[in-house]
Amino acid sequence: MSEREFIVLPNMEQRPYSSAVRAGDFIFFSGTVGVVDPQGEPVEGIEAQTRRCLQNLKRTLEAAGASFPDVVKVQVFLSRAEDWDKMNEVYKEYFPKDRPARTTLIHQPVKPKTLIEMECIAYKPGPKP
Protein backbone atom coordinates (compact mmCIF):
# COMPACT_ATOMS: atom_id res chain seq x y z
CA MET A 1 0.00 0.00 0.00
CA SER A 2 1.30 3.44 -0.86
CA GLU A 3 1.85 6.07 1.77
CA ARG A 4 -0.99 8.49 2.21
CA GLU A 5 -0.89 12.16 3.07
CA PHE A 6 -4.03 13.77 4.43
CA ILE A 7 -4.38 17.35 3.24
CA VAL A 8 -5.67 19.72 5.92
CA LEU A 9 -6.83 23.18 5.01
CA PRO A 10 -6.27 26.03 7.44
CA ASN A 11 -9.44 27.43 9.01
CA MET A 12 -11.52 24.54 7.64
CA GLU A 13 -14.27 23.25 9.84
CA GLN A 14 -13.69 19.79 11.27
CA ARG A 15 -15.36 17.18 9.07
CA PRO A 16 -15.90 13.44 9.45
CA TYR A 17 -13.84 12.95 6.24
CA SER A 18 -10.69 14.33 4.59
CA SER A 19 -10.92 17.14 2.06
CA ALA A 20 -8.08 15.56 0.08
CA VAL A 21 -5.78 12.57 0.32
CA ARG A 22 -2.56 12.09 -1.64
CA ALA A 23 -1.74 8.47 -2.50
CA GLY A 24 1.44 8.28 -4.54
CA ASP A 25 1.17 10.65 -7.50
CA PHE A 26 -2.62 10.91 -7.26
CA ILE A 27 -4.65 13.26 -5.09
CA PHE A 28 -8.29 12.42 -4.36
CA PHE A 29 -10.59 15.33 -3.49
CA SER A 30 -13.84 14.73 -1.63
CA GLY A 31 -17.15 16.43 -2.25
CA THR A 32 -16.78 20.19 -2.50
CA VAL A 33 -19.80 22.48 -2.41
CA GLY A 34 -20.40 26.21 -2.76
CA VAL A 35 -23.39 26.89 -0.53
CA VAL A 36 -21.76 29.64 1.55
CA ASP A 37 -19.15 32.31 0.85
CA PRO A 38 -15.98 32.80 2.93
CA GLN A 39 -17.94 35.01 5.36
CA GLY A 40 -20.54 32.27 5.92
CA GLU A 41 -23.24 34.01 3.90
CA PRO A 42 -25.56 31.91 1.68
CA VAL A 43 -24.73 31.66 -2.02
CA GLU A 44 -27.82 31.56 -4.24
CA GLY A 45 -28.19 30.31 -7.82
CA ILE A 46 -26.36 27.66 -9.82
CA GLU A 47 -23.83 30.02 -11.40
CA ALA A 48 -22.79 31.49 -8.05
CA GLN A 49 -22.69 28.09 -6.33
CA THR A 50 -20.67 26.57 -9.19
CA ARG A 51 -18.17 29.42 -9.03
CA ARG A 52 -17.92 29.17 -5.22
CA CYS A 53 -17.57 25.37 -5.45
CA LEU A 54 -14.70 25.70 -7.94
CA GLN A 55 -13.03 28.41 -5.84
CA ASN A 56 -13.21 26.06 -2.84
CA LEU A 57 -11.77 23.26 -4.96
CA LYS A 58 -8.96 25.59 -6.13
CA ARG A 59 -8.06 26.31 -2.52
CA THR A 60 -7.95 22.60 -1.72
CA LEU A 61 -5.88 21.87 -4.84
CA GLU A 62 -3.39 24.55 -3.81
CA ALA A 63 -3.14 23.12 -0.29
CA ALA A 64 -2.22 19.80 -1.92
CA GLY A 65 0.39 21.44 -4.17
CA ALA A 66 -1.72 21.07 -7.31
CA SER A 67 -3.83 23.21 -9.65
CA PHE A 68 -6.64 22.83 -12.19
CA PRO A 69 -4.35 21.57 -15.02
CA ASP A 70 -3.43 18.61 -12.76
CA VAL A 71 -7.07 17.46 -12.52
CA VAL A 72 -7.70 14.30 -14.59
CA LYS A 73 -11.24 13.35 -13.48
CA VAL A 74 -14.21 15.33 -12.14
CA GLN A 75 -17.52 14.08 -10.87
CA VAL A 76 -20.29 16.69 -10.73
CA PHE A 77 -23.48 16.17 -8.74
CA LEU A 78 -26.32 18.51 -9.68
CA SER A 79 -29.56 18.65 -7.75
CA ARG A 80 -31.51 19.85 -10.84
CA ALA A 81 -31.03 18.73 -14.46
CA GLU A 82 -32.11 22.15 -15.72
CA ASP A 83 -28.90 23.66 -14.24
CA TRP A 84 -26.68 21.68 -16.67
CA ASP A 85 -26.06 24.49 -19.21
CA LYS A 86 -25.45 27.25 -16.66
CA MET A 87 -23.09 25.01 -14.66
CA ASN A 88 -21.14 24.20 -17.84
CA GLU A 89 -20.62 27.89 -18.67
CA VAL A 90 -18.97 28.53 -15.30
CA TYR A 91 -17.09 25.19 -15.40
CA LYS A 92 -15.46 26.18 -18.72
CA GLU A 93 -14.01 29.30 -17.06
CA TYR A 94 -11.95 27.07 -14.75
CA PHE A 95 -11.19 24.36 -17.32
CA PRO A 96 -10.85 26.41 -20.55
CA LYS A 97 -8.96 23.71 -22.51
CA ASP A 98 -7.63 20.19 -22.05
CA ARG A 99 -10.62 19.46 -19.86
CA PRO A 100 -10.50 16.45 -17.54
CA ALA A 101 -12.74 13.43 -17.95
CA ARG A 102 -16.07 14.13 -16.28
CA THR A 103 -19.25 12.45 -15.16
CA THR A 104 -22.32 14.48 -14.17
CA LEU A 105 -25.09 12.98 -12.07
CA ILE A 106 -28.40 14.30 -10.81
CA HIS A 107 -28.83 13.57 -7.10
CA GLN A 108 -30.64 14.61 -3.95
CA PRO A 109 -28.16 16.61 -1.83
CA VAL A 110 -27.77 16.05 1.89
CA LYS A 111 -28.06 19.78 2.62
CA PRO A 112 -31.27 21.16 1.06
CA LYS A 113 -29.90 24.39 -0.49
CA THR A 114 -26.98 22.65 -2.20
CA LEU A 115 -27.34 22.89 -5.99
CA ILE A 116 -23.93 21.42 -6.91
CA GLU A 117 -21.19 19.27 -5.45
CA MET A 118 -17.93 18.18 -7.08
CA GLU A 119 -15.19 15.70 -6.39
CA CYS A 120 -12.09 15.11 -8.44
CA ILE A 121 -8.83 13.27 -8.89
CA ALA A 122 -5.58 15.05 -9.74
CA TYR A 123 -2.32 13.57 -10.97
CA LYS A 124 0.69 15.43 -9.60
CA PRO A 125 3.95 13.46 -9.54
CA GLY A 126 6.12 14.29 -6.58
CA PRO A 127 9.89 14.47 -6.56
CA LYS A 128 11.52 11.13 -7.31
CA PRO A 129 14.02 9.80 -4.74
Helices and strands as residue ranges (DSSP letters): E 4-7, E 20-23, E 26-33, H 46-63, G 68-70, E 71-78, G 81-83, H 84-94, E 101-106, E 116-123
